[in-house]
Amino acid sequence: MNKNTLLKYFSLMVLFYTCSACVAEECAFNKNLFLEKMYSENKAIVSHTWSEKQKEVKGVLKNGNIFTVKHWSCNHYGTHAIMIVGPYSATIPEVLNKDFLSLANIALQKDEVTLLKHYLDNKKIKLLPEPQKFTVPSEQFSEFYISSAVANELIIMEIKLYKD
């Protein structure tokens, strides 16, 4: 091999490794998808604190329920939301669908809320003393579920979705 051929291959190798490093730093999902603005403009939220670094919010709703939502997006995409409803009493509805949709409207993107709503249209989640977990069928998410549990006089509701 002559010098020009070696130089050509060397240049191609440098270009290949440089481009590989660039691709490794790029995100598969939009890193700026979740912003504090989602929560500051939500009229159902009375008070909240936002961590830009953690992409996490904690807050209180107008109805007194408290919630926390953690987002992540780059190489993986997901949301984990928890809402505490209570104290549990006879005024808590037997069917929790409305509360799950309330949490979804705070934490999820519109298409994710729609997917959950379609699932809940065919399933009525009732409050039971033992914890419950329901998988929301979806081809776009590796994991998408809702769960509920009773702890003392509180109802803990959870939504988690994940995509890689």
N, C-alpha and C positions, 0 to 999 in steps of 0.2 A: 504494500500500500504506500502511496506517496503522501507527502505532507499535506497537500490540498484535500485529499480524501479523508485523512485523519482529522484535519481541522474542521471539515464539513461535519463528520460524525460527532466530534467534540462539541461543536456549536449546537447541533441537534440535541445532544444529551443535556447541555446546559439549559436550553430552551424547555426541554421536557421536564426537568426537575424544577425549574422556575414556575412553569405552568401548574405542575402538580401541587406545589406549595400554595399557589393562589387558589386553586380549587379547594384545598383542604381548609382554607380560612373562610370560604363562602358558606353561607347557611342554606340549607334546603328549604327552610321556612322563614318568613319575614320576622326579623328580630324585633321590629318596632310595631308589631301587631297589637300589643297590649300596652295601653297608656293610661295614666292616671285620669285623663279626661273622661274615660268610660264611666268612671265612678263619680267624679265631681259633677257631671251633668245628669246623673241618674236621680230622678225626683223621688224614688222610693227610699233613697239613702239619706238619713238625717246627719250622720257623722261618719267619717272614715279617716284612716291613715294609710298612706301609700308608700311603699318602699320601691323606688325605681330600680335599685340594684337587684333586689330579690323578685321584682315583678309580682308583688304580693300586696293585697289590701285586706284590712280588717275594719269592720264597721258595724253600725247599728242602723236597722231599717225603721221606717216610720211606725211600723206595728210593734216595735220593741224587740224583734228577733235580732240576734247577732250573727255575723257571718265572717268568714275568711275565705279568700280566693288566692290561689297560687297559680301563676301562669309560667310556661316556659316555651320558647320557640327559637330554634336555630337548626341544629341537626335533628332534634326531636321536637315534637309539638304536643302540648297538653295543657290541661287545666284540672285543678283539684279544688273543689269548692265544698265548704261545710257551712251549714246553717243550724243554729240551735233555736228551737221553737219551744216555748213554754213560759211559765210552768204548765205542765200537762194538766188538763182539766176536762170537764165535760164539754167545754166550748171548743176544744180542738176537733176539727172535723174528722169523721171516720175515714174519709178518703183523702190521701195526702197528695194527690196529683197536682192540685192547685199550688201547694207549697213547693213541690219540686219544680214546677214551671216558674214560680217566683224566683227561686234560686238560680235557675237556668237563665232567666232574663237579666239577672245581674252579672253572671259569670261567663256566659257562653256567647259565641258569635251567632248571628241570626240563623245561619243554615244548621248549626248544631242544635239550637233551640227548636227549630222546625222538625229535625230528626227525632228529638226527644218527645215533642208534642205528638207526632204520629204514633210513636210507641205507646205513649200514655193514653191515647184515644181508645186503644184496644185493651188496656189493662188498668184496673182500678187498684191502686196500692192502698191497702188498709193498714191501719196501725195495729201491730201485734206486739205482745210482750217480748218476743224473741227477735234478735236482729234479722233483717231481710236484705238480700242483695239481688238485683235484677240486671241482667246484661241486656243492653240495648243493641239489637242487631244492626251491624253496619259494616260495609265493606271498606269504608274509608278509614276506620280507626282500628288499631290493634287491640284497644281496650276502650270500652265505653260502658259504664254501669252507674246505677243509682243504688243507694242503700239507705236504710233507716234503722234506728235502734232507740229504745227507751232507756234512759239512764236516770234513775231516781224519778224526778218529776219533769224531766226534760226530754224532748225528742231531738235526736241528732240525725240530720239529713245530710247525705253526701252525694256528690256527682263527681265522677272522674272520667276523663277521656284522655287518650294517648295515641299518638301516631309517630312512627319512626320512618 
